[in-house]
Amino acid sequence: MDLHYIDGSPFARMARVLILEHGLRADLHEITAFPPPEDHLALNPLGHVPVLADGGESFFPTSIVLDVILSKARPGVVAAAVGWAGTERQDAQLLAVILTMGDALVAHHYALWAGVGPVGVDRLGFDPAARNMRRVRTTLDWLEERIGPEGFHPGIISVQDVALACLILWTESRGEIAWRGRPGIEAMVSRLEGRPAFLATVPRPHRLNESGALRPEAPGAT
């Protein structure tokens, strides 16, 4: 397997954590430009990471990458989540909600970093960045109602745990949000952030330049 990633991407970190947790072999290819260069579009026309190349095929978006990794994993370490019947469908919904919340979270931060604001008459009647953050808050509340003392699945580290922890930890390093005060989520993040797979994938620091644009401290930070 070949995994193409950007150091700071929380979505790529999910894939990297799962690979490490399962002890899988993968060649890692860091993309040091942000946004990714034009030739990356040959791997993923969306221009996103992660991208997993395996057996002559390129797999994306994130949900598919995670599913392919889990299909190669030894059972019992991290739970496979994508399925279409009974509890498996609920697991798939849970993961899809977390990933969609992540899209809203990243869109919110990028809008702020880019200095995006109204340039004409507001025909929507709301601020898209503020709405994305509201979606994040209400989704975190929804997830808190479904998480237990041992995460989303007792006795294991689930892919849902990994996905949510990667997103929360991204905000801790890239722009804090009001996620604390939810005991279940707090306990899960605290339990996972010290694991070797998470420590090995901590994103490099970054700062914003004087105009507010992203300025990595090291190549690939986002």
N, C-alpha and C positions, 0 to 999 in steps of 0.2 A: 504494500500500500504506500501511496505517496500523498501526504497531506500538505496542502498549500494554505498558508495562514498568515495573518498579520498579528504581530505580538500583542497589541492592545485589544484585539477583538474579543468580546466576551463569548461570541458564538463559536469562534475558532477555539477558544479556551475550553469550551465544553468538550469538543472532540479530542483535544490534547489530553484533558483529564481522563476521559474514558479510556483512551489508548494506554495511558500509564497505569490506571487502576487495574486493567486487565493484563498488563504485561505483554501487550501486542507489539509486533514489530512494524514500524512505519518509518519511512524516510520523510523528514520534515523539511519543507521548503518555505522559508520565510520570505514574504514579500515586503521589501523595505521601502517601497513608495506608497504614499497615500494621497489620493485614492490609488488603487492598483493600476498598473500600466495597461495600455491598450491590448498587449498580447495576452493578458489574463482573460480577456473576453472570449478567447478561443477555448478556454477551459469552462468558463461560466459566463454566459451572455449577460447575466444580471450584474456582473462585476463584483460580486460579494465573495466573502470567505466565511466558512471554510469550503474548500473543494477537495474531495477525496478521489484520487485516481487509482483504479484497481482493475486488473484484468482487461485493460484497454478501454475502460469506460471512465467517464468523469461523473461523480455523484455530487449533487447539490439539490436544493438548498440545505440548511442546517438539519432539518428533521430527517432528511434522507441520509445525510452523512452519519448522523447518530445511529440510525437504524442499521446501516451497513456495518458500522463498527460493532454494534451489539450483536449482530448476527455472527460475527467471528469470535466473540468473546466466550470465555469459559463461564458456564452458568453459576449463579450464586454470589457473584461479586457485585454486579450492578444489574438491576432489573431491566429487561427489554420492555419497551413501553408501547410500541406501535402495533396495534392489532385491531380487529374489527368485530369483536363479539364480546358481549357481557362486560366483565371488568376490564378486559383489554381495550375496549372502546373507550371506557372512562379514562383509562391511562393515556390513551392517545389524545383525548380531549384535553386532559390536564397539561400534557407536554405542549400541545398546540397553543393553549392559552398563555403559557409561560413564554413561549417564543414570540407570540404576537405582542405580548406586553413588552418584551425586549425591543421589538421594532419601534414601538411607541416611545420607549424610554430613550433609545438612541436618537430617534428623530427629534425629540425634545431638546436633547443636548446639542445636536448639530445645528439646530435652528438658532440657539443662543450663541454658540461659538461663531456662526457665520454672520451674526448680526442681522438676521432676517427679521423684517418687520413689515407693517403695512406700507405700501407704496401707492395706494390709490384708495378709492371708496371701498369700505368693508362691506361686501355683499354677503358674507357668511354670517356675520353677527357674532363671531367669537374669534379668539386667538388660537390658531391651531396648536402652537406650542403648549399653551396652558391646557387645552383640551387633552393633549397627549399625556400631560402629567396627571390630569384628573383620571384618565383611563388607567394609568399606572397605579394610582392610589386605590381606586376601587378594585382593581384586580388583586393587589396585595391583600386587601381585606377578604376577598373571595378565597384566595389561597390560604390565608390564615385559618379560615373556617374548616379547611380540608386537611391541614397538616396535623400530624400527631406528635407525641413526645419523641418518636424516633424518625421523624421525617414523614414523607408521603407513603412509605411502605415499611411497616415494622420489620426490623431484623436485617435490613439490607440498606445499601446506599443506592437509591434509585436514580435513574436518569433525570427524573424531575427534580430531585434534590440538587444534582450537579448543575442542571441548567439554571435553576433559580439562584443558587449560590454564586455562580459565575456572573450573573447579571448584577446581583446586589454588590458583590465585591468590585465590579467594574465601576459602579457609582461611587464607591468609597475612594477609588483612585482617580476618578475622572470628574467628579462633581456630585457631592453628597445629595441624597434625597431623604425625605422623611419616611424611612422604612422601619425604623426602630419603634418599639412599643407594641410589637406583635410577637408575643413570647415564643410561639412555635417556630416562626421564621428565624427569629434571633438565635434560638437554640440550634437549629439546623445549620445556619451559617457558621456559628461558633464551632460546631463539631467538625465541619468539613474544612475550614480554612487552614487548619494546621496539618492536614494530611500531606504526605510527601508529594502526591500528584498535584495538589493545589500550590504548595510551596515552590514546586519546580516550574510553575507556569504563571507566577506573579507578573503582571505587566510592568514593563519599565515605566519610570515616571515621565510625565510630560508637563508642559506649561503652555500658556497661551501667549502669543506675541502682543505687542502694544495695541494692535488693531483688533485683538480678540480672536485671531485665527489660531488654529492648532499649530503648536511648534514643538515637535518631539525633542526630548533630551537625547534620544538615540534612535537609529533608523527603525522605522516600522511602528513606532509608538502611535497609538490612536486612542 
